[in-house]
Amino acid sequence: MARYRRPVAPGLFWLRTEGFPRRWREASRRGARVWLGIGGNLGDPPRRFRRLVRWMERQRDLHPVESSPILINPPFGYRDQPEFYNAVLLLRTPLGPRALLRRMLEAERRFGRRRSFPNAPRTLDLDLLFYEGRRIGRPELKIPHPHWRERPSVILPLAEMDELPPRLRRTALQRWGR
């Protein structure tokens, strides 16, 4: 498997590897379009991301459409930990937002996530960034993700995706200063 690492800015690197970036043939145009942030910094995150996508491909209700390249970036919050690997996945799903959140928490557990303290090192972190054009403001689920505009680990991978709505692309590029 070939890996290609390219600098983006100080402390930020693109990693292109098997499956990241990738576009799938959309077998079905049904279901909501959902953008998920994926991240991790323990073990081999690129390998775990590929395993996550293979797991999703086997699910009847999760259909990958596109993945961004992987962004390698420094940690924030708790800084005494390895650098993070982040990417964005676009899915189609018939699941509603809360049902999808439950599946994402299940996937985090399946791939070894343990929640010890805020911003702790982790094997896999899944964030529901956008769900079609919906807005949800519940304590357990906020859509769009409340911090997406503040994080290069979300903005940069989003800006690399072909299937991003023009309004989101403009916002992402403005936030990054392009």
C-alpha positions in Angstrom: 0.0 0.0 0.0 1.5 3.3 -1.1 1.5 6.3 1.3 2.2 9.8 0.1 2.8 12.5 2.8 2.8 16.2 1.6 3.1 19.3 3.7 0.0 21.7 3.8 1.2 24.3 6.3 3.4 24.2 9.4 2.5 21.1 11.4 -0.1 19.9 8.9 0.4 17.2 6.3 -1.8 15.4 3.7 -1.6 11.7 3.7 -2.9 9.9 0.6 -3.2 6.2 1.1 -5.4 3.3 0.1 -9.0 4.5 0.3 -8.2 8.1 1.2 -9.2 9.9 -0.9 -11.7 7.7 -2.7 -15.1 7.9 -4.5 -17.5 5.0 -4.5 -20.1 4.3 -7.2 -23.4 5.3 -5.6 -25.5 2.2 -6.0 -28.4 4.0 -4.4 -29.2 7.7 -4.3 -31.6 7.1 -1.5 -31.0 8.1 2.0 -29.7 11.2 3.6 -26.3 12.6 2.7 -24.2 12.7 5.9 -20.7 14.0 6.5 -18.7 12.3 9.2 -15.4 13.4 10.7 -13.1 10.5 11.5 -10.0 10.8 13.6 -7.6 8.9 15.8 -4.0 9.0 17.1 -3.4 5.6 18.7 -2.0 2.6 16.9 -2.2 2.8 13.1 -5.1 5.3 12.3 -4.9 4.9 8.5 -5.3 1.2 8.8 -8.1 1.6 11.3 -9.9 4.1 8.9 -9.7 1.5 6.1 -11.1 -1.2 8.4 -13.9 1.2 9.4 -14.8 1.8 5.8 -14.8 -2.0 5.1 -17.1 -2.4 8.1 -19.4 0.3 6.8 -19.5 -1.3 3.4 -20.8 -4.5 5.0 -23.7 -2.7 6.7 -27.0 -2.5 4.9 -27.7 1.0 6.1 -24.3 2.8 5.7 -23.2 3.5 2.1 -19.8 5.3 1.6 -19.8 7.8 -1.2 -16.6 9.7 -0.9 -13.6 10.1 1.4 -11.2 12.9 1.8 -7.4 12.6 2.0 -6.2 12.2 5.6 -4.8 15.2 7.4 -2.1 14.7 9.9 -2.2 17.5 12.5 -1.1 18.3 16.1 -3.4 17.6 19.0 -5.4 20.3 20.7 -6.8 20.5 24.2 -4.6 17.9 25.9 -1.3 18.3 23.9 0.9 15.6 25.5 -0.1 12.9 22.9 0.7 11.7 19.4 -0.4 13.7 16.3 -3.9 13.1 15.0 -5.0 11.7 11.7 -8.3 13.1 10.4 -10.5 12.7 7.4 -14.1 13.2 6.3 -16.4 10.6 4.9 -19.6 11.2 3.0 -22.2 8.5 3.5 -25.8 7.9 2.4 -28.0 6.3 5.0 -31.7 5.7 5.7 -31.0 6.1 9.4 -32.2 9.1 11.2 -29.7 11.3 13.0 -30.1 9.8 16.5 -30.0 6.2 15.1 -26.9 7.1 13.1 -25.3 8.6 16.3 -25.9 5.2 18.1 -24.3 3.3 15.2 -21.3 5.7 15.3 -20.8 5.1 19.0 -21.1 1.4 18.4 -18.4 1.7 15.7 -16.1 3.6 18.1 -16.5 0.9 20.7 -15.9 -1.9 18.1 -12.6 -0.2 17.1 -11.4 0.1 20.7 -12.4 3.7 21.8 -12.2 4.2 25.5 -13.3 7.6 26.9 -11.0 8.4 29.8 -10.9 12.2 29.8 -11.7 15.1 27.4 -9.4 15.3 24.4 -7.6 12.1 25.5 -5.7 10.0 22.9 -8.1 7.7 21.1 -8.2 4.8 18.6 -11.2 6.2 16.7 -13.3 9.3 17.0 -16.4 9.8 14.9 -18.2 13.1 14.7 -21.5 13.7 12.9 -20.7 16.9 11.1 -23.7 17.4 8.8 -26.9 15.5 8.1 -28.6 16.6 4.8 -29.5 20.3 5.6 -30.8 19.5 9.1 -30.2 21.5 12.3 -30.5 19.7 15.6 -29.7 21.3 19.0 -30.1 18.5 21.6 -27.6 18.1 24.4 -26.5 14.7 23.1 -26.5 15.7 19.4 -25.8 19.0 17.7 -25.9 19.2 13.9 -24.1 20.8 12.3 -21.2 19.9 14.6 -20.7 23.1 16.8 -17.0 23.3 16.3 -16.5 22.3 12.6 -15.6 25.9 11.5 -12.8 26.1 14.1 -10.9 23.0 13.2 -8.5 22.7 10.3 -8.9 18.9 10.9 -12.4 19.3 9.5 -12.2 22.3 7.3 -9.3 21.1 5.2 -10.5 17.6 4.4 -14.0 19.0 3.7 -12.6 21.5 1.2 -10.9 18.6 -0.7 -14.2 16.7 -1.3 -15.9 16.8 -4.7 -19.4 16.2 -3.2 -19.4 19.2 -0.9 -22.3 21.7 -1.4 -21.0 25.0 -2.8 -22.1 26.9 0.4 -20.1 24.6 2.6 -17.1 24.7 0.3 -17.1 28.5 0.4 -17.3 28.6 4.2 -14.5 26.0 4.5 -12.2 27.9 2.2 -13.0 31.2 3.8 -12.2 29.8 7.3 -8.9 28.5 6.0 -8.0 31.7 4.3 -7.9 30.4 0.7 
